[in-house]
Amino acid sequence: MQHWDLRTLEVQPHQPQILQSDRGDSRSILINLPSGEALQEHQVHERAHLVVIDGEVEVDRSGEVISASAGTFAVFDPHEPHEVRAKSDARLLLVLAPWPGSGHPGARDE
């Protein structure tokens, strides 16, 4: 078993910390997003699970915007465009599954 206290783990802005990564399974990433900054609109090949640990963000999915604070859990389908904007300093957990997803540049056909 691996485990972390996501509220106290050191993670620097602009330096996401990969907590766990298993090819074909999942990847877990801790992100420190300072107030006023954003994960600009993007999409990933995997299903993305986003957990707000601390702070407050706005999540924009194709014009549908929700305000998300600590405890919010959001799930995005593979290739679903979305943007996350920090309304205050925010700590986020991002889980990508499966890792790597279908069509991911790092995936190898087996």
C-alpha positions, -999 to +999 in steps of 0.1 A: +000+000+000+011+035-008-004+065+010+000+103+012-014+132+032-025+153+003-031+183+024+005+186+037+026+171+009+050+196-005+042+205-041+055+236-058+035+257-082+041+248-119+057+215-108+030+189-105+041+159-085+033+124-099+024+103-068+018+071-086+020+058-122+013+023-135+012+016-173-022+003-182-037+013-149-037+049-137-016+080-129-022+102-099-009+138-099-009+164-072-011+200-084-006+233-067-025+259-087-020+295-075-048+320-073-056+336-107-038+308-127-054+282-149-050+248-165-060+263-198-085+244-219-071+210-227-082+174-232-065+141-223-067+107-238-077+092-205-108+095-182-098+124-158-109+124-122-104+158-105-106+162-067-103+197-051-084+192-019-080+228-008-090+262-022-116+271-048-116+267-086-139+272-115-143+243-138-153+251-174-165+223-196-176+237-230-191+268-215-207+250-185-190+266-155-192+253-119-176+266-088-157+239-070-143+240-035-126+215-012-143+182-014-156+186-050-151+156-073-154+159-111-150+133-138-142+141-175-146+116-203-116+109-225-110+138-250-135+160-232-123+197-234-121+214-200-104+243-182-097+247-145-092+283-131-080+290-095-102+315-077-079+311-046-047+290-041-058+255-048-045+220-043-058+194-068-056+157-072-058+145-108-062+108-116-059+096-152-073+062-159-064+040-177-029+053-181-020+058-209-053+060-226-062+049-261-044+071-286-020+085-261+013+093-279+033+073-253+011+042-256+024+012-276+002-012-295+008-046-280 
